[in-house]
Amino acid sequence: MSSITLSAGVRNNLLSLQGTANLLNQTQERLATGLKVNSALDDASAFFTSRGLSARANDLSSITQGMGNAMKTVDAASKGLDAITKNVEGMTGLLRQARQDASESVGQSAAIELDAVDWNATAVNGSITFEIFSEGAAASANTNKIGEVTVNADLRDATLGTSGTNLEQSETRTRALAEAINNDTGASAQGIRAVAQLNGNGDAFELVIENATGNYISVDAANNSFGGAINDGASTPNRVGPGGDLSDVRQSLMNSYNELRTELEQLAKDSGFNGVNLLNGDSLDVIFNELTGANRSELTVRANQANGNAFGAIDAARLGAAEGTATMFGSNANIDNQIQSLQGAMTDLRSLSSQLGTQQTILENRETFTKNMVNTLQAGADSLVLADMNEEAANSLALQTKQQLGQSALGLATRSDQAVLQLLR
């Protein structure tokens, strides 16, 4: 090439054609790939920045899959809670039906009139001991003893039962002692309660101890303010036998109650998703970003108590849904206690549902945010490297025209050299 000499006009036209050809090749490559930056040679800054944005978009996109699984896990637990709540409502309804049945099977003591108590004293108080036996043994024989409850009946009030008629005073004092026994959580839990009622003559109130323990009990108040009345002036305790068999109505309701109780536990065990069961005490860590260590953003999904601590596995015992027994269904007092316990369970279940709903909302918001962030990152990456196809198509057409014009100009430049050659001939 060095031995060939070109005129200035031809060389200028040749250089212009070569530049046009290079631009045309670049435009055709952009049209073929859709990218204006195909490698770091095209634009190193745009190329590597786009690579970084695309990598983060891909990382976040993969994280959204974990969020989706977490939302399904929470949804499964929520559906389980809804079913368990309906079960507890059904159990409560059965207890209320049993409560309405008139055939309560409880043992009752002989009527106890409190006339022997010195109500004029300012220190009317003492302990009443209820001993529970599996058989009708005496209080002094501990062979068959299976439990004991001591009620501290402190009625130290100089004005207690000092006003009104004798009947009104008797009612005030008797109800005060019955209330002291019934407010004792130990006695209530065992199925022991006291009732203040008008005697047969209608001239005084009397105390009746009701036994819904399903066993025998002895009532002993020796050596204190109430001993003379409750022990009938002797050291021998007042004995109360168990109630009779359940009525057919209560027996049927108890069986249905226990079936629902069993189903409650099965529902809790079957409320998992992909191996994670929030109602069985499991937890799930959901990652929200692609960072690690202290910069990682995440949420621990689990069933929590109202105070934020883990609730643990949900089962009948955890919810206070005791197994239905003749002792429970034979006593209205025990039924009332169990209804109260199930009402507490309903409060816990509503709290759990609310907290899971909050966690579901957080996950949904995060998923939406992350998807939008992925779109933003991908759009930013594309804006750096994607070609404008309309612009590149127009450039291609213009360069082709320019190339044709350049070829024509090169032809004109060579003709002037040819004219000189003709003169030499």
C-alpha positions in Angstrom: 0.0 0.0 0.0 2.9 2.3 0.7 4.0 2.2 -3.0 0.5 3.4 -4.1 0.1 7.2 -4.1 -3.4 8.6 -3.8 -4.3 12.1 -4.6 -5.6 14.3 -1.7 -9.1 14.2 -3.0 -9.2 10.4 -3.3 -7.6 9.9 0.1 -10.1 12.2 1.8 -13.0 10.4 0.1 -11.6 7.1 1.1 -11.2 8.1 4.8 -14.8 9.3 4.8 -16.0 6.0 3.3 -14.1 4.0 5.9 -15.6 6.1 8.8 -19.0 5.6 7.3 -18.5 1.9 7.1 -17.4 1.7 10.7 -20.4 3.6 11.9 -22.7 1.5 9.7 -21.2 -1.7 11.2 -21.7 -0.3 14.7 -25.3 0.6 13.9 -26.0 -2.8 12.4 -24.6 -4.5 15.5 -26.9 -2.4 17.7 -29.8 -3.3 15.6 -28.9 -7.0 15.8 -28.3 -7.1 19.6 -30.6 -4.3 20.8 -27.8 -2.9 22.8 -25.8 0.3 22.4 -23.2 -1.0 24.9 -22.2 -4.6 24.0 -18.9 -4.7 25.9 -16.7 -2.7 28.2 -15.0 -1.4 25.0 -18.1 0.5 24.0 -18.6 2.3 27.4 -16.8 0.8 30.4 -18.7 2.9 33.0 -22.2 2.2 31.6 -21.3 -1.5 31.0 -20.2 -2.2 34.6 -22.8 0.0 36.2 -25.5 -1.9 34.2 -24.0 -5.2 35.3 -24.2 -4.2 39.0 -27.8 -3.1 38.8 -28.8 -6.2 36.9 -27.1 -8.4 39.5 -28.9 -6.7 42.4 -32.2 -7.0 40.5 -31.7 -10.7 40.0 -30.8 -11.2 43.7 -33.9 -9.4 44.9 -36.0 -11.3 42.4 -34.9 -14.6 43.9 -35.7 -13.2 47.4 -39.3 -12.6 46.5 -39.8 -16.3 46.1 -39.0 -16.7 49.8 -41.5 -14.0 50.6 -44.1 -15.8 48.6 -43.5 -19.0 50.5 -43.7 -17.2 53.8 -47.0 -15.6 52.9 -48.4 -19.0 52.1 -47.1 -20.3 55.5 -48.8 -17.5 57.3 -52.0 -18.0 55.3 -52.0 -21.7 56.2 -51.6 -20.8 59.9 -54.4 -18.2 59.7 -56.8 -20.7 58.1 -55.9 -23.2 60.9 -56.6 -20.5 63.5 -60.0 -19.8 61.9 -60.9 -23.5 62.1 -59.6 -23.8 65.7 -61.6 -20.7 66.7 -64.8 -22.3 65.3 -64.0 -25.4 67.3 -63.6 -23.5 70.5 -66.8 -21.7 69.8 -68.5 -25.1 69.3 -67.0 -26.4 72.6 -68.3 -23.3 74.4 -71.7 -23.8 72.9 -71.8 -27.4 74.1 -70.9 -26.3 77.7 -73.6 -23.7 77.7 -76.2 -26.4 76.6 -75.0 -28.6 79.4 -75.3 -25.7 81.8 -79.0 -25.3 80.9 -79.7 -29.0 81.7 -81.4 -29.2 85.1 -79.9 -32.5 86.1 -76.8 -31.4 87.8 -75.0 -34.3 89.5 -73.2 -32.9 92.5 -73.0 -34.1 96.1 -74.4 -31.8 98.8 -73.7 -31.5 102.5 -76.3 -31.3 105.2 -77.5 -27.8 105.7 -75.2 -25.8 107.9 -76.7 -22.9 110.0 -74.2 -20.4 111.3 -76.0 -19.5 114.5 -73.1 -21.1 116.5 -70.6 -18.5 115.1 -69.9 -15.6 117.5 -70.6 -12.8 115.0 -70.2 -10.2 117.7 -66.5 -10.9 117.8 -64.2 -8.6 115.8 -62.1 -11.4 114.6 -64.4 -13.8 112.8 -62.0 -15.7 110.7 -60.5 -19.1 110.3 -59.5 -21.8 107.8 -61.8 -24.3 106.3 -60.1 -27.5 105.1 -61.5 -29.6 102.3 -59.9 -33.0 102.1 -60.6 -35.1 99.0 -60.7 -39.0 99.1 -61.0 -41.6 96.4 -63.3 -43.5 98.8 -65.5 -42.6 101.7 -62.7 -42.6 104.3 -62.6 -40.6 107.5 -60.7 -37.4 107.5 -58.1 -38.8 109.8 -57.3 -41.7 107.5 -54.9 -40.6 104.7 -54.8 -43.9 102.9 -57.3 -42.8 100.2 -56.5 -39.1 100.4 -55.9 -37.6 96.9 -56.0 -33.9 97.6 -56.6 -31.0 100.0 -57.7 -27.4 99.7 -57.6 -24.9 102.6 -59.8 -21.8 102.3 -58.9 -18.8 104.5 -62.3 -17.2 105.3 -61.3 -13.9 106.8 -64.5 -12.0 107.7 -63.1 -9.6 110.2 -65.6 -6.8 110.0 -67.3 -5.6 113.2 -70.3 -4.4 111.2 -70.9 -7.6 109.2 -74.5 -8.6 109.6 -75.3 -6.2 112.4 -78.1 -4.3 110.7 -81.6 -5.3 109.6 -83.8 -8.1 110.8 -82.5 -11.4 112.1 -83.2 -12.9 108.7 -81.3 -10.2 106.9 -78.4 -10.5 109.3 -78.3 -14.3 108.7 -78.4 -13.8 104.9 -75.5 -11.3 105.0 -73.3 -13.5 107.1 -74.1 -16.7 105.2 -73.5 -15.2 101.8 -70.2 -13.7 103.0 -68.9 -17.1 104.0 -70.2 -18.7 100.8 -68.5 -16.0 98.7 -65.2 -16.5 100.6 -65.3 -20.2 99.7 -66.4 -19.7 96.1 -63.7 -17.0 95.5 -60.9 -19.4 96.4 -59.3 -20.6 93.2 -58.1 -23.8 94.7 -61.6 -24.9 95.8 -63.1 -23.7 92.5 -60.6 -25.7 90.5 -61.4 -28.9 92.4 -65.2 -28.5 92.0 -66.0 -27.4 95.5 -68.4 -24.6 96.1 -70.8 -23.2 98.7 -74.4 -22.1 98.3 -76.3 -19.7 100.7 -80.0 -20.6 100.7 -83.1 -20.0 102.8 -84.0 -22.8 105.2 -87.2 -24.8 105.1 -88.8 -22.7 107.8 -87.9 -19.4 106.0 -86.5 -17.8 109.2 -82.8 -18.1 108.5 -80.2 -18.8 105.8 -78.1 -21.9 105.7 -74.9 -22.9 104.0 -74.7 -26.0 101.8 -71.3 -27.4 100.5 -71.6 -28.8 97.0 -69.1 -31.5 95.9 -68.4 -31.8 92.2 -65.0 -33.3 92.6 -66.3 -36.8 91.5 -64.8 -38.1 94.8 -65.6 -37.9 98.5 -64.7 -34.8 100.6 -64.6 -33.9 104.2 -65.2 -30.3 105.5 -63.3 -29.5 108.6 -63.2 -26.1 110.5 -62.2 -27.3 113.9 -60.5 -25.0 116.4 -61.5 -21.7 114.7 -64.4 -19.3 114.5 -66.5 -21.5 112.2 -65.8 -24.9 113.8 -68.8 -25.1 116.0 -71.2 -24.6 113.1 -69.5 -26.5 110.3 -68.4 -29.4 112.5 -71.8 -29.3 114.2 -70.2 -28.7 117.6 -67.9 -31.8 117.3 -64.4 -32.6 116.1 -65.8 -34.9 113.4 -65.7 -33.2 109.9 -68.8 -32.9 107.8 -68.5 -35.5 105.0 -69.9 -35.0 101.5 -70.2 -37.8 99.0 -69.9 -37.4 95.2 -72.8 -36.7 92.9 -74.6 -39.3 90.8 -74.2 -40.3 87.2 -74.4 -37.8 84.4 -77.8 -37.4 82.7 -78.1 -38.7 79.2 -78.1 -35.1 77.9 -74.9 -34.1 79.7 -73.2 -37.4 78.8 -74.0 -36.8 75.1 -72.8 -33.2 75.2 -69.6 -34.3 77.0 -68.8 -36.8 74.2 -69.4 -34.2 71.5 -67.2 -31.7 73.5 -64.3 -34.2 73.6 -64.6 -35.0 69.9 -64.2 -31.2 69.1 -61.3 -31.1 71.5 -59.5 -33.9 69.7 -60.2 -32.2 66.3 -58.8 -28.9 67.7 -55.4 -30.6 68.2 -55.5 -32.2 64.8 -56.2 -28.9 63.1 -53.2 -27.3 64.8 -51.0 -30.2 63.6 -52.2 -30.0 60.0 -51.8 -26.2 59.5 -48.3 -26.3 58.1 -46.9 -25.3 54.7 -43.7 -26.6 53.1 -42.6 -28.2 56.4 -43.2 -25.1 58.6 -46.1 -25.1 61.0 -46.5 -21.8 62.9 -49.2 -23.3 65.1 -46.8 -26.1 66.2 -44.3 -23.6 67.6 -42.2 -23.3 64.4 -40.7 -20.0 63.2 -39.6 -18.8 59.8 -36.9 -16.2 59.0 -37.8 -14.2 55.9 -35.0 -12.3 54.2 -35.8 -8.9 52.7 -32.6 -7.8 51.0 -29.4 -9.2 49.5 -27.0 -7.9 52.2 -25.5 -9.9 55.0 -24.6 -9.4 58.6 -25.8 -6.3 60.4 -27.0 -4.8 57.1 -29.4 -7.7 56.4 -33.1 -6.9 56.7 -35.3 -9.7 57.8 -38.5 -10.7 59.7 -39.0 -13.7 62.0 -42.5 -15.0 61.4 -44.0 -16.9 64.3 -47.1 -17.1 66.6 -46.5 -14.7 69.4 -48.2 -14.0 72.7 -49.6 -10.5 73.4 -46.3 -9.6 75.2 -44.3 -10.6 72.1 -42.9 -13.9 73.4 -43.3 -17.0 71.4 -46.7 -18.6 72.0 -45.4 -22.1 71.4 -47.4 -25.1 70.1 -51.1 -24.7 70.1 -53.0 -27.6 71.7 -56.0 -28.1 73.9 -54.0 -27.9 77.1 -52.3 -24.6 76.0 -55.7 -23.1 75.3 -57.1 -24.3 78.6 -59.5 -26.7 76.9 -59.5 -29.4 79.6 -60.8 -32.8 78.7 -64.5 -33.2 79.4 -65.2 -35.4 82.4 -68.1 -36.4 84.6 -66.7 -34.0 87.2 -66.7 -31.1 84.8 -70.1 -31.8 83.1 -71.8 -32.8 86.4 -71.3 -29.5 88.0 -72.6 -26.1 86.8 -69.8 -24.4 88.7 -67.2 -26.5 86.9 -68.9 -25.8 83.6 -68.8 -22.1 84.3 -65.1 -22.3 85.1 -64.4 -24.1 81.8 -66.5 -21.6 79.8 -64.4 -18.9 81.4 -61.2 -20.7 80.4 -62.4 -21.1 76.8 -63.2 -17.4 76.7 -59.6 -16.8 77.6 -58.6 -19.1 74.8 -60.8 -17.1 72.4 -58.9 -14.0 73.5 -55.6 -15.7 72.8 -56.8 -17.0 69.4 -57.9 -13.5 68.3 -54.6 -12.0 69.4 -52.7 -14.7 67.4 -54.9 -14.0 64.3 -54.3 -10.3 64.6 -50.5 -10.7 64.9 -50.4 -13.1 62.0 -52.5 -10.6 60.0 -49.9 -7.9 60.8 -47.1 -10.2 59.7 -48.9 -11.1 56.5 -49.4 -7.3 55.7 -45.7 -6.7 56.3 -44.8 -9.6 53.9 -47.2 -8.4 51.2 -45.9 -4.8 51.4 -42.3 -6.1 51.3 -43.1 -8.3 48.3 -44.7 -5.4 46.4 -41.8 -3.0 47.3 -39.2 -5.6 46.3 -40.9 -6.2 42.9 -41.1 -2.5 42.3 -37.4 -2.2 43.3 -36.5 -5.0 40.8 -38.3 -3.1 38.0 -36.5 0.1 38.9 -33.1 -1.5 39.0 -33.7 -3.3 35.7 -35.0 -0.2 34.1 -31.9 1.7 35.2 -29.6 -1.1 33.9 -31.4 -1.1 30.6 -31.3 2.6 30.1 -27.5 2.5 30.3 -27.0 -0.2 27.6 -30.2 -0.6 25.5 -30.2 1.0 22.1 -33.0 3.1 20.7 -34.1 1.0 17.8 -35.9 3.9 16.0 -32.8 6.0 16.3 -30.5 3.2 15.2 -32.8 2.4 12.2 -32.7 6.1 11.1 -28.9 6.1 11.6 -28.6 3.0 9.4 -30.6 4.6 6.6 -28.6 7.8 6.8 -25.3 6.0 6.8 -26.3 3.9 3.8 -27.2 7.1 2.0 -23.9 8.7 3.1 -22.0 5.7 1.9 -23.6 5.9 -1.5 -22.7 9.6 -1.7 -19.2 8.9 -0.6 -18.8 6.2 -3.3 -20.0 8.7 -5.9 -17.6 11.4 -4.6 -14.7 8.9 -4.8 -15.7 8.1 -8.4 -15.5 11.8 -9.3 -12.2 12.2 -7.5 -10.6 9.3 -9.5 -12.0 10.7 -12.8 -9.8 13.9 -12.4 -6.8 11.6 -12.2 -8.0 9.7 -15.3 -8.3 13.1 -17.2 -4.6 13.8 -16.5 -3.8 10.4 -17.8 -5.6 11.1 -21.0 -3.6 14.3 -21.5 -0.4 12.3 -21.2 -1.6 9.9 -23.9 
